[in-house]
Amino acid sequence: MNSDRDLTILLTLKDRVDYTVRWLAYAQQIRLPFKVLIADGGADEEVAAMLSDRARFPDVDIEYLRYPEDTNYPRYFAKIEDALCRVSTPFVAMADNDDFLVTETLRRAVQFLVANPAYAACGGQGALFWVVPGAARDDAEFLYGPRVDMKCTSLVRSNEAESASERLRAMPISTADPLYYDVKRIEDARHQFKIVRRLDLTDLFLVEYLVHYLTVIAGKTMRFDGLFLARQHNAPGSSGVEHQRRYGDWLGRMLVDSWSGDFAKFASAAAEALAAADGMDLADARDKVVEAYRSQVAPALLSDLLEERTVTLPMLAVLPAVRRLVNLPEGSLLRRSLRRIYRRVSWISLDAVLGTEIFAKTTKVAERDFRPIREFLGKST
């Protein structure tokens, strides 16, 4: 089996022609050995015209597909689903035009998946990079630059637990996790985006989480040490940045009217897949999906909460200590002693446990008004 002929790179486009030119120029420079299927949902004709000149990228095997303009998410996901159905190789990896892929890691990933049928996806480390702009600071300055900064994370690693539930719990929380773009078996990728299109979610980030969940539920994932994917963090025109600008951060998106319906569909689809994979009750599977989601979203949500004016430095000091105390065993002497102090010392504020106010005092009027209640409750039955 020739691993180079068994993989298709699905390059999804929407305008940003300069970035497409850069992506293809790099592919030509490294003589990217895999087939490239371009699914173009942009408004312009420039890419089609450019690719009509076969001599421009002679060492890149390109198939170009033109789709209706991606004016909304349903069209975008319909484009991906259709393009995946046109992939003729047993493996596929998705890419955006501000991404850079590493050939050797892709090749190793295909070879690994061929030899290990229990694995649903394979890749390497993910990185973010920034092209440092020059003095002009226009969009073109983010294409190339005299300095390019790059960062990786050690949080991204293989997920090889035996059960789908354990793999879901072990998913990394890093924003550099490239699981969405990993090399996958074509039938898995088609199945995932069939579900994505059917659900018609409004929240773009929930779609990415859904693809992640369906991937680890389908099988184990392998992560090599070598770099697999480098994604540009400061490229203009990012769909994720535009979505966040329109709907807000994690907290803001949870306040959008469509959120409850989106999350219900997301949780149900993931739970159905998990229940089938592990042979468990659907309600139990949903609980595990929600538990995993809470764990993975919590750091990003906390980061957003810290932007709120009501979150203060005292809260950051008090809350962790309070949570540790609450989690102590009920019979703990320390827990019982501090609870007694909190409840009986009047000048300690009710909101001290949140850190929003440490000191307060019950007014004489409030104490007087509560006295009949205390006396009534204090009667022996």
Sequence and secondary structure as in RCSB ss.txt:
>XXXX:A:sequence
MNSDRDLTILLTLKDRVDYTVRWLAYAQQIRLPFKVLIADGGADEEVAAMLSDRARFPDVDIEYLRYPEDTNYPR
YFAKIEDALCRVSTPFVAMADNDDFLVTETLRRAVQFLVANPAYAACGGQGALFWVVPGAARDDAEFLYGPRVDM
KCTSLVRSNEAESASERLRAMPISTADPLYYDVKRIEDARHQFKIVRRLDLTDLFLVEYLVHYLTVIAGKTMRFD
GLFLARQHNAPGSSGVEHQRRYGDWLGRMLVDSWSGDFAKFASAAAEALAAADGMDLADARDKVVEAYRSQVAPA
LLSDLLEERTVTLPMLAVLPAVRRLVNLPEGSLLRRSLRRIYRRVSWISLDAVLGTEIFAKTTKVAERDFRPIRE
FLGKST
>XXXX:A:secstr
  GGGGEEEEEEE S HHHHHHHHHHHHHTT  SEEEEEE  S SHHHHHHT TTSSTTS EEEEE S   SHHH
HHHHHHHHHHH  SSEEEEE TTEEE HHHHHHHHHHHHH TTEEEEEEEEEEEEE   SS SGGGGTS S EEE
EE SS   B  SSHHHHHHT    TT  GGGSEEEHHHHHHHHHHHHHHT S HHHHHHHHHHHHHHHSEEEEEE
EEEEEEESS TT HHHHHHHHH SHHHHTTSTTHHHHHHHHHHHHHHHHHHHHT  HHHHHHHHHHHHHHHHHHH
HHHHHTTSTT  HHHHHHHHHHHHHHTS TT HHHHHHHHHHHH TTB GGGGTTS  B    HHHHHHHHHHHH
HHTS  
